[in-house]
Amino acid sequence: MALNPQVYANGMPVPFVCEIFVLARDGVEFEVDKIPGVRCGNVKAKGTIYLSNIRLVFVAKKPFGNFVAFDMPQLHIHDEKFNQPIFHCNNISGKVNPVIPDEQQRALYSTHSFKILFKEGGCGTFVPLFFNLLQSVRQYNQHYANAEAAPRVDPLQAAQTPVDEMMRCAYVDPNDPTKIFLQQPTHESQLRRRTYHQPAENAY
């Protein structure tokens, strides 16, 4: 994960090179723990979730202390589960490992627990696309990790995952207000990030 990834003024995340945004889902509540600079480390905020072929990005409607957005690379997500409680709204829970800067110690970074709560409308479009894309990313990564006899740790490797066929076959639930991107959003700036640690202002 990466705290407060760069976003445009309209809230859309600044994309990486080769990143393809699949959907945006407004009106969700996001919970995550172990956030530095926040009281008790726990954040609960409403906003929009963006799903791409690389990551899941939550952008808060209003800042929560120093928390504005939260970036979760798909290759770092694990223990994910779709929950359908009887007396509460449907949600996805899971854990995400941090993106560790080069030459930093893994012990200094904690795994985060997160939850995405669907409080406004259904989730019949979002949930299948998220889980199918996650599975596809893992299969792609495993295939190349086996071929090279070394695990891939770069979260941007997920960019190579094919998403076109998945999008063509996507089921659209009329009760789910998820917005699917049939073409990529355009911005005045063509800025694109190249790594998780290089500032976006210097990435072209």
N, C-alpha and C positions, 0 to 999 in steps of 0.2 A: 504494500500500500504506500501511498504518498499523500501526505496531508497538504491541503490547499494547492492542488495542481492549477496551472494557469487556465483561466477561462476568459472568454470575450465579455464585453459589456452586457450582452443579452443572456449570459449564463452558459452558453455553449462552450464545452471544453476546447482548448486549443489542441488540434489534432497532432498526432505523430506522423512521420513519413509513412505512407502505406496504410494508414489507419482508415477504416471504413466504419462510419456510424450506422448502426442497424435500426435503433429505435430510441425514443425518448418517452418516459412515463412520468407525467406530472401527478401531483397530489399524493405522494407517498410520504410516509414517515420513516426516518432512518435512525437507527440506534447503533452506536459503536462505543467501545470502551478504550481505555488507556490512551486518551488523547492528551498530549502535553499542553500545559497552559490552561486547562479547563478544570474547574472545581470537581474533585473526585475522579477526574479523567473520563467521565461518562457524558456522551452527547446524545440528545434526542432532538431532532429537528425535522421540519417539513420542507419538501422541495421536490426536485426532479432527478430521476435516475436516467442516465444515458448509457446505452450498451453499444459497444463497438466490437470489432473482431480482435481487439487487444485487451480491453478492460471494461470495467463497470465504474461509472463516475457519478457520485451523488453531489448535487449542487444545492445548497441550502437556499430557501426563499429569503431568509433573514440570517445574518451571521449569528453564531452562537459563541460568544466570546471571540477567540481568535480562529474559530472554526468556520470556514466558508464552503469548502468542498473536500471530498474524500475520494481518492483514486484507488481502485482495486484491480490489479492485473489478474487476468483470468488464470494464468499459470501459477498464481500465488494463492488462489482460493481453494479451500478444502472443507470437508465436513459440512457441505451445504445440504440443506433439507427444506422441502416445501411443507409448511405446516398449515393445517386447516382446523383450528380450534373451534369448539362448539359455540363458545360465548364471546369470542374475539374475532378480529378480522384475519383473513388469510395472510400469511407472511412467509418470507424466505429467511432462514437463519444460516449462519456459517461462520467460518474463520478465515482470516487472510493474513499471510505472512508479509512482513515489511519488505520494501525494496531497500536493500542495504548498500550504501555508497561504497565505492571501491576503497580498500584498505581500512575498512571499519570492522569492528568485531561483532559477530552475530549475537553474542550475549548481551550487547547493549540495546538490542531491539526486541520488542515483545510482539507476539502474535495477537491480533485483535479479534474479538468476537463482534459480529454485526448482525443486524436484523433489518429487513425491508418489509414494512407493513403497508398493505394495500387497503387504505381507508376510504378511497373514493372510486367505486366501480369495481368490476371484475379484474381478473388477472389471467384469463384464458389465452391471451395472445403473448403477454410478457413471459410467463413461466415456461412454456414449451420452448420458445426461442432462446431463452437464457440457458436452460439446461442442455438443449441440443448443441448450442454453440460451445458451451463449456466442455461437453464430451468430445466435440470435434477438435477443439484446441488441444486437449490432452492426448487424443489419439495421434494427432499430427506431431506433437512434441515427442511422444514416446517412440514413434517410428524413426525419427531422425536421431534421437538420443541413442537408440539401439544401433543404428547404422554407423554412428561415430564413436560408439563405445564410451560415451561421456554424457552426463546429464546436461541439459540446457538450463541455464539459470537466468538468461536474459528474457524478461517478460515481453519484450518486443518481438520475440520469435513467433508469437501467436499471430503476428500480422500476415504470415504466410498461409494461414488457414483459409480455405475457400469458403466464402459465405454466399455466393450468388445463387447456387442451387437451393440452399437452405431458405433464402428469402423468397424464391419463387414458389416454394412449397409451403410457406408459412400459412397457418390457419389464423384468420382474423376473427376474434370474438367480438360481436357487436356490443357486449356489455363491458368491454375493456377499452378504456380511453387511451391506450397506448398509441403513440404516433410513430408509424413506421416510415423510415426514410427511403423513398423510392429513388431519389437522387440525393447526392451529398449536399449538405448545406454549404452555401457560399458566403464568404466574408470579404470585406474590403481588403483585409490583410491576408496574404497567402502564406503567412508564417506557419511553419510546421516544426514540431519538436523532433529531435533526432535521438535523444537519450532521456532517461529519467532524471539525470543529474545536470545536464546542460541547460542553462536558462533559455527559455523560449525566445527571448529577445535576440539571442545570438545564433539561433538555429534557422537556417534557410533551406 
